[in-house]
Amino acid sequence: MTTPSPADAVSPAARNRVVLTAYTATIFLSALLLFSVQPLFTKMVLPRLGGSPAVWSVAMVFFQSLLLGGYAYAHVLMTLKSRTAPVVIHLVLLAVAFTFLPLSIGSGWAEPPASGYAFWLLGLFAASIGLPFFALAANNPMLQAWFVRTGHPQGPDPYFLYASSNIGSFLALLSYPVLLEPMLTLHAQNVLWAFGYGLLILLIAACGLLLLRAPPMAVALNDEDEAAPGPSWLQWGRWVFLAAVPSGLLIAVTAHISTDVAAAPLLWVLPLSLYLLTWVLVFQSRPLLPHRWMLKLQPLAIAGVVVLLAIGGEQNLLLTLGGHQLCFFIIAMASHGELARTRPPARYLTGFYVALSFGGMIGGLFAGLVAPFTFSWIAEYPILLALAALCRPWQRPRRGAMLLWFAAVVVASILIVLAYRADAAEVFLESWRVWTIGSLAAVAALLAMVMRIHRVQFALLVALGLVLVRVYPLDEGRVETVRSFFGVHKIVVTPGGQYHVLMHGTTIHGAEKFLNDDGTKITGRPEPISYYHNDGGIGRAIAAIRARKGAPLRVAAIGLGAGTLACQAKPGEAWKFFEIDQTMVDTARNPKYFTYLSACMPEIKPVIGDARLTFAREPDAAYDLIIVDAYSSDAIPIHLATQEAMAIYKAKLAPGGAVLMHVSNRHLELASVVVGIADANGLTSWVYNEDSGRDAEYIFTTNVVVSARKPEDVGALASSSFWQLTAPTPGQRVWTDDYSNVLGAVYRRLRDGDN
């Protein structure tokens, strides 16, 4: 009589519970690590490249591309006949990747080049995090394929594990800004992540052992699955398309809300969280939101975005932000729901995931890399919105649908033709723009929902509505756009040509008055306006430092914008500008747009590159005044507002010098941050946050912090009623390259309002 092995002594039900628990927990932890490393490493990279939303977009392209590589690797590995080989090979890969931890910037990638930021950033990510992320990326499809081969009763349809994976991704993304970033330094986050990676290797080894100890007959797929016909090439292409559109929309929506609506950094994470949530919901065994509901709502969501684009972002910021993301969620749910509905049998599981990741990469490449170099505005958003209409399944049109669709096309075409007649366009713009575009969008949605027009017809109507949004722009006056890796800037010429305004989204970065109120042309040296007028915080600080020195100033200005600060200089003074974006230099130099540089500093040659790196190479004790005015949309990049950054500024100050930081912001309270980093470097700070009192157009209230070694260094400013001597906030942690708390800055702005 033989003695049963421990494996034989375990009942099948108990073994199935162990298998399910082990695989679910391992896939969950893998996803948690996969999506927590993205914001962690992106934050590590930001000090080496400006804090632009474009950094996030390029990072997303990298991660999506490597995800495809991991899925393809899992697919190839699971074609091997041996059960042991995939387990051993993958564990060896994970072990080798573990030797690259904790994460660090790859050697030779200390400083970005003068051009080609996007490709440099891709190389930096590949050299620094490529292998650990690649190994993680393969886990989801690999473990699901192993699960099928364990003989578990749920093996024939393992896609519910994809929902578990995306729950981990979703929680990782939300917990980072709420828990990890405010509580832990970058070093602590890095060590914690490496510990989690080691734990994951042990769990994957346990899952591999469960696979190897499974009964041999359990490894074979069931007869029904074996007999199922393989997907056609058309079906593979459809899966790629259904995955590509939401992936591209994810980046396009993020670019829109962080560039054309608002610049609050936390908004970057919200669309991605919703994107992951859709994967969680559609692959549940019992979806909370039925797919048929999402298909019915999808035309309304697409029409809703058309209307929101027609309305613009300034009228109701919260409604607009919520509207774009709600519509994106519904559109993604419909597309991903189609993927879940048409998913293949388990034997094609790894190939299916390769198709999904390939589509995700294509969408990301288009929106994250191709579009910024192709279009001068966020054109990828409307393009992908029209393509989203093609994600609907085929349905038989109702009677009369063709006639109604043709009538809508004719009306829209007439309106587009009328746009090229200035008088007709002006009347339409002032009175009926939003109503007409909204009506066309509503008609398109109703035709899709009720009359069941073909998806190509629906897409054409959506495209016509979006063309109307473009040919009848929301901005008053003439608008030109300039796009670079660092975002989209608009140069708005107000009606009549009186003002030229530089905008990033709804944030004004500079303005110049070209015509007097009587319509005559302004001649001579232009007057600095917007944030830089003489009666504002920046103008008063410059005047105080100049009066204190009693001699020409030596000034370093980080951030060029429209070049307004150039006209704050006096004869004999030496001003040097540092700017990361060459397109901003070209715009400021072009007298067609602005004349500050041509009138006040025609020979200026700004230093191009991230000021954190280029300014550090300046000689010590060289400047009487350092002005930090480097905007990334509506916020100073975080790596220019840390204790280490302030140490660089202090080292470059001449005896008696001062640092002026412009922190005007609608979303973040940054004055206390600057006071804290200045105090950590032994500097005293004064805060200016008061209206100038001037009743004039394009004259703005400014929030400015001036920091110096002693009160005498800032002259009359120290005793001025406009400036408040400010001490660090008790209990508020100082921002460093290793720690920042964006959520806290958002909370303080919401708590304090405009005060």
Steps between C-alpha positions, in 0.01 A plus 500: 500500500644838390500806717316796342709805429410830667361619170269195483383562857366844409143497375433644152279774649772610742761492227279712274459758777877516550559537125239774462626692802864475399445608141259781590737641765804474273330670206369772733847571646659495156256763375549704816874511436457555126296818539661640814842498334377728222436814712794409725758485223345788304543716810863388526554613140328841523801684649683413179231629269244776554180416683293492182191282443688384190739308726203299622384438141840371389522285812161350413623421148803325648299296748242401237774393258675293764165352600468374142849349525412324825175363359676375185767333714228325705323389181818346355594336827160335534531336158767272648382143557683469829328606822830550678680723246265806524515491881879475516565756223266756652637459852854545366391820321339635820813418700727677251267802498513509881874574481412838343320608818463739674418712196744770396571722202712312247861606469563735210154656521572786739401784269258530204620618158420838350236335280328165466366494856239235426746247360755575773232436758407168338865396513532604864196292599628199304847512656374561853181301544465297181576147623305510833196647326523253211501208744200647683313565175509130409344385827131560431460290181763249616330429833157477337637242255653307791167518683324341201748212512457431872166334424301742715124490421510868399795441271301493172405868553784660702430857393357586843865506614551799266252688717709412807808632321335829419366541853864489614594752231211727594585495871869560431424805293262655751708419808816660364397869523283442809724275713847430362600845373393700811630244753821356355814636341601381155772286657253333736255442214780346295606262779137402569445430130814282484376303803165446327682379189689241704175381661345470155779269383424266790127502418566430132724212601213363711261534203751319280524220755121464504506472121775236501321294767170508312382159369625446143149465362414844635752664271315416181234743392145370495356356180261787439781756522725288276231478233419872503592672170783752513430873463516641147751766400211745486416419862863547606500839327174595669647420841805716426276789393270470803804514729676781311221759510449515880878486554553799272203681653653451844804708401295746294251568781786543745675744266176693456407538865857581604564737208173644372298502823707488815852421614446335837759215499272254681267512200754297304423190705119515484447395135743209543313388812172503307666316213613220733161493669334420167719189465401396851130538428476340155689182595306429817303176504187708558562855374354775718433709190346285224666537162172577325458807721843628406431449129178702533679779690807512275346727229387742772850500649659575162247776436567630850871546425415688180283738701764539774761587239263760356435651844864509610648465848472837673125529545464222759830333578370217720215416263735498203763282669239259630324495164807410296596220736147360534464490122843339467400236755184408304684491166774278646239276666327446165824418317641278774161337542513399134839344566364306796190391306702368206790348699625167363518159674776451757735331250537837322535696825863613467451598134192699597703694756770565242233653274375716788847623589587559134189715462584684821848571370371628165253734668767622740756555224252701295385725785827516693767525230357541148236765574727745690741507204225512238233740625532851644199443728342206686360358176534141620204545734235567232659247263479223758151610598381447142677162492321405823173506304641212293534288815126435500385154385316464172120541519223503241387860426136591545282625220558865409843514670683573174281799415538660843875440499535659155308810614729542803810467279372768261426747783841445659678541167321830432607634841862403431494681165352810666797509739715638218277808474615736775166678548299178526757343732494803731122487541507125553784525750324758715152353509451139395833321512448270800129444428562402138794270574311351795193438284706319236665286770161416650358405160802275435456328837126446448553362150751252639286400799148503352539471122806272525695668222817323390803567720685657204210743449503581870875561490460737204238707682724519807790611280288775343399624845866511605592689183239760597665533841831567327388739226290705744756536787392588850773761554407853411732639239764330289677196644827333404639194677858392566567145615812337635592211727411723794143576396275712281511879524248733342569854382165678511459834322198667661226654279633813338859390563545702820663220702710195424464235772714191560296215648560143612152353533300761692814635670636830371881505495546848362329777309598811304298805404550585133235771451391792713137529603442739207633241256837662431811283502717502811857605427818488701584273791198276585364516856520172696149382589325179618696372805803718430365855528684754715234509774489121550708272719764428237536864395521624861758235593726588206474871586582435868809290424617758244457785748679304770803440280506849350675365190414293192371154587626161391183292454432135415144426385386137483215490250451729200131487406410791273823678600321760714769509769751624242333841517547516877875533441675838520792618283830355612346200675596142412202265467532134406200278419472122540225323302429132441277539193657630179156569350440755778823678406394504134155633593634775725753607236239528224374862488188369329402360840683708763754786490641493855824330394545686171439836673684446829757219450544433126838327549383261773605135475308294758665187639296202376444201726358409838603785730561260789797372296607799290477754781704278732796552263494878550782648713431542871420845646421630149151653532334774704155364421379157388143489364340154482203535265504159328145395432383153411144594413382659826772373733871531562659161428550326834872438448552879489327542838697268729756552775776385264387739226497792744854403608609547136330841482664609825845395379460718190397810700749781540534649850179690569311313227144360507294224342155590361261211431172556317245256644166631372286190462133408486544142617804484732598707803875534448596807704540296819706245305746769389517648851583152632777421250648848551503461878669160464781686319529775761304760301224733621187546286242769428172417323305729268141408420305817435317667216689784334195725520530590132176483306637388164463208264759222527632623835502205738538436871823317574617267775876548546757390758833682544771327705830647617775445757400800712237780494750760382542308174146582384512870587171682542309184421561373856299786649239533222134445586464300177734227625456269796796351685405131510633213711478132402167333574534289816478129427518544121772280357761663279494394135818331380607305193405195708164628628214718382131512587293626209175387663577719802554801274167434329326467838645830625381680187149356539500581872630854468333592172654807342643632824 
